[in-house]
Amino acid sequence: MHSHHHHHHHTHTHSSFNTAFAIAITLMFAYTSIEAAYALLAHSMSLLADAAHNLGDALGLILAWIANWLLSKPASKRYSYGFKRLSILAALANAFILVGSSALIAFEAVDKLLHPVAMHTTIVIIVGTLGVLVNGGASLLFRKGAHSDLNIKGAFLHLLADAVLLIGVVVAAILIAYTNYLWIDPFVSLLIVGIILWGAWGLLRDSVNLILDGIPHYVDHIGVKNYLSTFPGVTAIHDLHIWGLSTREIALTAHLIMPERKLTDQDYQAINKVLHEQFAIHHITLQVESGHEDYLCHQSVKC
């Protein structure tokens, strides 16, 4: 006997974030163009580094937007879960974009450390302050969904981090204006690289974990097993699998050994409710077995 439980209340969430993505991407491309032009004019490596980071963020937002849109597409006969896993690939691509842009920034920063160039600090301060407002405001569009979706979290963290990094760029420009220590600019750009890579590592780790069907880090899998194992009538549990269908939805399958009784519709409803509300699991499939020695499940040995 199997229980299948699915939730279809995510469509509104997808569409609301589609608007957020459209606004954020427009702001990012507009600001990045301005930032890159004035960075070259001001001879500021840290501002140019941030422009490269912003461009990576904008491209990453486009990938995340496409993935977010695909999450709302219905399943088909061939793709029974729809296109949900593409959201994981988008998160992975986003991480690689950050790593690639960081390598370019680091190369240029080292060159500027060896060959310092005077910069126009006033331009950097004005453009950097504008960037803090743009990135900070755009990040707020994704704050609500950052706790439940890796793609939305990636968008939120990238934008928020860039706002913080630009504060560093502005502070560096103020210090250079007062001290004329030109090495501060490329030094700050290298600090930016370190912060970017720190964030990218977390995104890369979580994305690879989901691609390999690992248990999402925020799921208490021991708690799930304990709950199912102690459910009335269950004497054993095997073939328990928990994995991410997307950056937002989690699936579970399990075989329950119940020699004395079977699960009722009310039992299934109770299990589904607990797994969804306490463990954030959306797609649940349970197989109930009596555990009779003549009909042992082969999966009990493997899993």
Contacts in CASP RR format, 6 or more apart in sequence:
PFRMAT RR
TARGET T0000
AUTHOR 0000-0000-0000
METHOD contacts of the structure
MODEL  1
MHSHHHHHHHTHTHSSFNTAFAIAITLMFAYTSIEAAYALLAHSMSLLAD
AAHNLGDALGLILAWIANWLLSKPASKRYSYGFKRLSILAALANAFILVG
SSALIAFEAVDKLLHPVAMHTTIVIIVGTLGVLVNGGASLLFRKGAHSDL
NIKGAFLHLLADAVLLIGVVVAAILIAYTNYLWIDPFVSLLIVGIILWGA
WGLLRDSVNLILDGIPHYVDHIGVKNYLSTFPGVTAIHDLHIWGLSTREI
ALTAHLIMPERKLTDQDYQAINKVLHEQFAIHHITLQVESGHEDYLCHQS
VKC
1 262 0 8 1.000
1 263 0 8 1.000
1 287 0 8 1.000
1 288 0 8 1.000
2 285 0 8 1.000
2 286 0 8 1.000
2 287 0 8 1.000
3 263 0 8 1.000
3 268 0 8 1.000
3 271 0 8 1.000
3 272 0 8 1.000
3 284 0 8 1.000
3 285 0 8 1.000
3 286 0 8 1.000
4 283 0 8 1.000
4 284 0 8 1.000
4 285 0 8 1.000
5 268 0 8 1.000
5 272 0 8 1.000
5 276 0 8 1.000
5 283 0 8 1.000
5 284 0 8 1.000
6 282 0 8 1.000
6 283 0 8 1.000
7 276 0 8 1.000
7 282 0 8 1.000
10 71 0 8 1.000
10 72 0 8 1.000
10 248 0 8 1.000
10 249 0 8 1.000
11 72 0 8 1.000
13 145 0 8 1.000
14 68 0 8 1.000
14 69 0 8 1.000
14 71 0 8 1.000
14 72 0 8 1.000
15 72 0 8 1.000
17 68 0 8 1.000
17 142 0 8 1.000
17 145 0 8 1.000
17 152 0 8 1.000
18 65 0 8 1.000
18 68 0 8 1.000
18 69 0 8 1.000
20 141 0 8 1.000
20 142 0 8 1.000
21 61 0 8 1.000
21 64 0 8 1.000
21 65 0 8 1.000
21 68 0 8 1.000
21 155 0 8 1.000
22 65 0 8 1.000
23 138 0 8 1.000
23 141 0 8 1.000
24 61 0 8 1.000
24 138 0 8 1.000
24 141 0 8 1.000
24 142 0 8 1.000
24 155 0 8 1.000
24 159 0 8 1.000
25 58 0 8 1.000
25 61 0 8 1.000
25 62 0 8 1.000
25 65 0 8 1.000
27 134 0 8 1.000
27 138 0 8 1.000
28 54 0 8 1.000
28 57 0 8 1.000
28 58 0 8 1.000
28 61 0 8 1.000
28 134 0 8 1.000
28 135 0 8 1.000
28 138 0 8 1.000
28 159 0 8 1.000
29 58 0 8 1.000
31 54 0 8 1.000
31 130 0 8 1.000
31 131 0 8 1.000
31 134 0 8 1.000
31 135 0 8 1.000
32 51 0 8 1.000
32 54 0 8 1.000
32 55 0 8 1.000
32 58 0 8 1.000
34 127 0 8 1.000
34 130 0 8 1.000
35 47 0 8 1.000
35 50 0 8 1.000
35 51 0 8 1.000
35 54 0 8 1.000
35 127 0 8 1.000
35 128 0 8 1.000
35 131 0 8 1.000
36 48 0 8 1.000
36 51 0 8 1.000
36 55 0 8 1.000
38 47 0 8 1.000
38 123 0 8 1.000
38 124 0 8 1.000
38 127 0 8 1.000
39 45 0 8 1.000
39 47 0 8 1.000
39 48 0 8 1.000
39 50 0 8 1.000
39 51 0 8 1.000
39 124 0 8 1.000
39 127 0 8 1.000
40 48 0 8 1.000
41 120 0 8 1.000
41 123 0 8 1.000
42 119 0 8 1.000
42 120 0 8 1.000
42 121 0 8 1.000
42 123 0 8 1.000
42 124 0 8 1.000
42 127 0 8 1.000
43 117 0 8 1.000
43 118 0 8 1.000
43 119 0 8 1.000
43 120 0 8 1.000
44 119 0 8 1.000
44 120 0 8 1.000
44 123 0 8 1.000
44 124 0 8 1.000
44 169 0 8 1.000
44 173 0 8 1.000
44 185 0 8 1.000
45 108 0 8 1.000
45 109 0 8 1.000
45 112 0 8 1.000
45 117 0 8 1.000
45 185 0 8 1.000
45 186 0 8 1.000
45 189 0 8 1.000
46 124 0 8 1.000
46 168 0 8 1.000
46 169 0 8 1.000
46 172 0 8 1.000
46 173 0 8 1.000
46 185 0 8 1.000
46 186 0 8 1.000
46 188 0 8 1.000
46 189 0 8 1.000
46 192 0 8 1.000
47 124 0 8 1.000
47 127 0 8 1.000
47 128 0 8 1.000
47 169 0 8 1.000
48 108 0 8 1.000
48 189 0 8 1.000
49 105 0 8 1.000
49 108 0 8 1.000
49 109 0 8 1.000
49 189 0 8 1.000
49 192 0 8 1.000
49 193 0 8 1.000
50 128 0 8 1.000
50 162 0 8 1.000
50 165 0 8 1.000
50 166 0 8 1.000
50 169 0 8 1.000
50 189 0 8 1.000
50 192 0 8 1.000
52 101 0 8 1.000
52 104 0 8 1.000
52 105 0 8 1.000
53 98 0 8 1.000
53 101 0 8 1.000
53 102 0 8 1.000
53 105 0 8 1.000
53 162 0 8 1.000
53 165 0 8 1.000
53 192 0 8 1.000
53 196 0 8 1.000
54 135 0 8 1.000
54 162 0 8 1.000
55 101 0 8 1.000
56 97 0 8 1.000
56 98 0 8 1.000
56 101 0 8 1.000
57 158 0 8 1.000
57 159 0 8 1.000
57 162 0 8 1.000
59 97 0 8 1.000
60 90 0 8 1.000
60 93 0 8 1.000
60 94 0 8 1.000
60 97 0 8 1.000
60 155 0 8 1.000
60 158 0 8 1.000
61 155 0 8 1.000
61 158 0 8 1.000
63 90 0 8 1.000
63 93 0 8 1.000
63 94 0 8 1.000
63 97 0 8 1.000
64 87 0 8 1.000
64 90 0 8 1.000
64 91 0 8 1.000
64 94 0 8 1.000
64 151 0 8 1.000
64 152 0 8 1.000
64 154 0 8 1.000
64 155 0 8 1.000
66 86 0 8 1.000
66 90 0 8 1.000
67 86 0 8 1.000
67 87 0 8 1.000
67 89 0 8 1.000
67 90 0 8 1.000
67 91 0 8 1.000
67 151 0 8 1.000
67 247 0 8 1.000
68 87 0 8 1.000
68 151 0 8 1.000
68 152 0 8 1.000
70 82 0 8 1.000
70 83 0 8 1.000
70 84 0 8 1.000
70 86 0 8 1.000
70 87 0 8 1.000
71 83 0 8 1.000
71 84 0 8 1.000
71 87 0 8 1.000
71 246 0 8 1.000
71 248 0 8 1.000
73 82 0 8 1.000
73 83 0 8 1.000
74 82 0 8 1.000
75 81 0 8 1.000
75 82 0 8 1.000
76 82 0 8 1.000
81 245 0 8 1.000
84 245 0 8 1.000
84 246 0 8 1.000
84 248 0 8 1.000
84 249 0 8 1.000
85 245 0 8 1.000
85 246 0 8 1.000
87 149 0 8 1.000
87 150 0 8 1.000
87 151 0 8 1.000
87 246 0 8 1.000
87 247 0 8 1.000
87 248 0 8 1.000
88 150 0 8 1.000
88 207 0 8 1.000
88 210 0 8 1.000
88 211 0 8 1.000
88 244 0 8 1.000
88 246 0 8 1.000
88 247 0 8 1.000
89 211 0 8 1.000
90 151 0 8 1.000
90 247 0 8 1.000
91 150 0 8 1.000
91 151 0 8 1.000
91 154 0 8 1.000
91 203 0 8 1.000
91 206 0 8 1.000
91 207 0 8 1.000
91 210 0 8 1.000
91 247 0 8 1.000
92 204 0 8 1.000
92 207 0 8 1.000
92 208 0 8 1.000
92 211 0 8 1.000
94 151 0 8 1.000
94 154 0 8 1.000
94 158 0 8 1.000
94 203 0 8 1.000
95 200 0 8 1.000
95 202 0 8 1.000
95 203 0 8 1.000
95 204 0 8 1.000
95 207 0 8 1.000
96 204 0 8 1.000
98 158 0 8 1.000
98 196 0 8 1.000
98 197 0 8 1.000
98 199 0 8 1.000
98 200 0 8 1.000
98 203 0 8 1.000
99 197 0 8 1.000
99 200 0 8 1.000
99 204 0 8 1.000
101 196 0 8 1.000
102 193 0 8 1.000
102 194 0 8 1.000
102 196 0 8 1.000
102 197 0 8 1.000
102 200 0 8 1.000
105 189 0 8 1.000
105 192 0 8 1.000
105 193 0 8 1.000
105 196 0 8 1.000
106 190 0 8 1.000
106 193 0 8 1.000
108 186 0 8 1.000
108 189 0 8 1.000
109 186 0 8 1.000
109 187 0 8 1.000
109 189 0 8 1.000
109 190 0 8 1.000
109 193 0 8 1.000
110 186 0 8 1.000
110 190 0 8 1.000
111 186 0 8 1.000
112 185 0 8 1.000
112 186 0 8 1.000
112 189 0 8 1.000
113 183 0 8 1.000
113 186 0 8 1.000
113 187 0 8 1.000
113 190 0 8 1.000
116 182 0 8 1.000
116 183 0 8 1.000
116 186 0 8 1.000
117 182 0 8 1.000
118 182 0 8 1.000
119 173 0 8 1.000
119 176 0 8 1.000
119 182 0 8 1.000
119 185 0 8 1.000
121 173 0 8 1.000
121 174 0 8 1.000
121 176 0 8 1.000
121 177 0 8 1.000
122 177 0 8 1.000
124 169 0 8 1.000
124 170 0 8 1.000
124 173 0 8 1.000
125 170 0 8 1.000
125 173 0 8 1.000
125 174 0 8 1.000
125 177 0 8 1.000
128 166 0 8 1.000
128 169 0 8 1.000
128 170 0 8 1.000
128 173 0 8 1.000
129 166 0 8 1.000
129 170 0 8 1.000
131 162 0 8 1.000
131 163 0 8 1.000
131 166 0 8 1.000
132 163 0 8 1.000
132 166 0 8 1.000
132 167 0 8 1.000
132 170 0 8 1.000
135 159 0 8 1.000
135 160 0 8 1.000
135 162 0 8 1.000
135 163 0 8 1.000
135 166 0 8 1.000
136 159 0 8 1.000
136 160 0 8 1.000
136 163 0 8 1.000
137 159 0 8 1.000
137 163 0 8 1.000
138 159 0 8 1.000
139 156 0 8 1.000
139 159 0 8 1.000
139 160 0 8 1.000
139 163 0 8 1.000
142 152 0 8 1.000
142 153 0 8 1.000
142 154 0 8 1.000
142 155 0 8 1.000
142 156 0 8 1.000
142 159 0 8 1.000
143 156 0 8 1.000
145 152 0 8 1.000
145 153 0 8 1.000
145 156 0 8 1.000
146 152 0 8 1.000
146 153 0 8 1.000
146 154 0 8 1.000
146 156 0 8 1.000
146 157 0 8 1.000
147 153 0 8 1.000
148 248 0 8 1.000
148 280 0 8 1.000
149 247 0 8 1.000
149 248 0 8 1.000
150 203 0 8 1.000
150 206 0 8 1.000
150 207 0 8 1.000
150 210 0 8 1.000
150 247 0 8 1.000
150 248 0 8 1.000
151 247 0 8 1.000
151 248 0 8 1.000
152 247 0 8 1.000
152 248 0 8 1.000
154 203 0 8 1.000
157 199 0 8 1.000
157 203 0 8 1.000
161 195 0 8 1.000
161 196 0 8 1.000
161 199 0 8 1.000
164 195 0 8 1.000
165 192 0 8 1.000
165 195 0 8 1.000
165 196 0 8 1.000
168 188 0 8 1.000
169 188 0 8 1.000
169 192 0 8 1.000
172 184 0 8 1.000
172 185 0 8 1.000
172 187 0 8 1.000
172 188 0 8 1.000
173 185 0 8 1.000
175 181 0 8 1.000
175 184 0 8 1.000
176 182 0 8 1.000
176 184 0 8 1.000
176 185 0 8 1.000
206 216 0 8 1.000
206 217 0 8 1.000
209 216 0 8 1.000
209 217 0 8 1.000
210 216 0 8 1.000
210 243 0 8 1.000
210 244 0 8 1.000
210 247 0 8 1.000
213 241 0 8 1.000
213 243 0 8 1.000
213 244 0 8 1.000
214 242 0 8 1.000
214 243 0 8 1.000
214 244 0 8 1.000
215 221 0 8 1.000
215 242 0 8 1.000
215 243 0 8 1.000
216 242 0 8 1.000
216 243 0 8 1.000
216 244 0 8 1.000
216 250 0 8 1.000
218 280 0 8 1.000
219 242 0 8 1.000
219 250 0 8 1.000
219 279 0 8 1.000
219 280 0 8 1.000
219 281 0 8 1.000
220 279 0 8 1.000
221 242 0 8 1.000
223 279 0 8 1.000
224 240 0 8 1.000
224 242 0 8 1.000
224 252 0 8 1.000
224 275 0 8 1.000
224 279 0 8 1.000
224 281 0 8 1.000
225 237 0 8 1.000
225 240 0 8 1.000
227 274 0 8 1.000
227 275 0 8 1.000
227 278 0 8 1.000
227 279 0 8 1.000
228 234 0 8 1.000
228 237 0 8 1.000
228 240 0 8 1.000
228 254 0 8 1.000
228 256 0 8 1.000
228 271 0 8 1.000
229 236 0 8 1.000
229 237 0 8 1.000
231 256 0 8 1.000
231 267 0 8 1.000
231 271 0 8 1.000
233 258 0 8 1.000
233 260 0 8 1.000
233 261 0 8 1.000
234 256 0 8 1.000
234 257 0 8 1.000
234 258 0 8 1.000
235 257 0 8 1.000
235 258 0 8 1.000
235 259 0 8 1.000
236 256 0 8 1.000
236 257 0 8 1.000
236 291 0 8 1.000
236 300 0 8 1.000
237 254 0 8 1.000
237 255 0 8 1.000
237 256 0 8 1.000
237 257 0 8 1.000
238 254 0 8 1.000
238 255 0 8 1.000
238 257 0 8 1.000
238 297 0 8 1.000
238 299 0 8 1.000
238 300 0 8 1.000
238 303 0 8 1.000
239 253 0 8 1.000
239 254 0 8 1.000
239 255 0 8 1.000
239 287 0 8 1.000
239 297 0 8 1.000
239 299 0 8 1.000
239 300 0 8 1.000
239 302 0 8 1.000
239 303 0 8 1.000
240 252 0 8 1.000
240 253 0 8 1.000
240 254 0 8 1.000
240 255 0 8 1.000
240 303 0 8 1.000
241 251 0 8 1.000
241 252 0 8 1.000
241 253 0 8 1.000
241 254 0 8 1.000
241 303 0 8 1.000
242 250 0 8 1.000
242 251 0 8 1.000
242 252 0 8 1.000
242 281 0 8 1.000
243 250 0 8 1.000
243 251 0 8 1.000
244 250 0 8 1.000
244 251 0 8 1.000
245 251 0 8 1.000
245 282 0 8 1.000
245 283 0 8 1.000
249 282 0 8 1.000
249 283 0 8 1.000
250 279 0 8 1.000
250 280 0 8 1.000
250 281 0 8 1.000
250 282 0 8 1.000
250 283 0 8 1.000
251 281 0 8 1.000
251 282 0 8 1.000
251 283 0 8 1.000
251 284 0 8 1.000
251 285 0 8 1.000
252 275 0 8 1.000
252 281 0 8 1.000
252 283 0 8 1.000
252 284 0 8 1.000
252 285 0 8 1.000
253 284 0 8 1.000
253 285 0 8 1.000
253 286 0 8 1.000
253 287 0 8 1.000
254 285 0 8 1.000
254 286 0 8 1.000
254 287 0 8 1.000
255 286 0 8 1.000
255 287 0 8 1.000
255 288 0 8 1.000
255 289 0 8 1.000
255 297 0 8 1.000
255 299 0 8 1.000
255 300 0 8 1.000
256 263 0 8 1.000
256 286 0 8 1.000
256 287 0 8 1.000
256 288 0 8 1.000
256 289 0 8 1.000
257 289 0 8 1.000
257 290 0 8 1.000
257 291 0 8 1.000
258 288 0 8 1.000
258 289 0 8 1.000
258 290 0 8 1.000
259 290 0 8 1.000
259 291 0 8 1.000
259 292 0 8 1.000
262 288 0 8 1.000
263 271 0 8 1.000
263 286 0 8 1.000
263 288 0 8 1.000
268 286 0 8 1.000
271 284 0 8 1.000
271 286 0 8 1.000
272 284 0 8 1.000
275 281 0 8 1.000
275 284 0 8 1.000
276 282 0 8 1.000
276 284 0 8 1.000
289 295 0 8 1.000
289 297 0 8 1.000
291 297 0 8 1.000
END
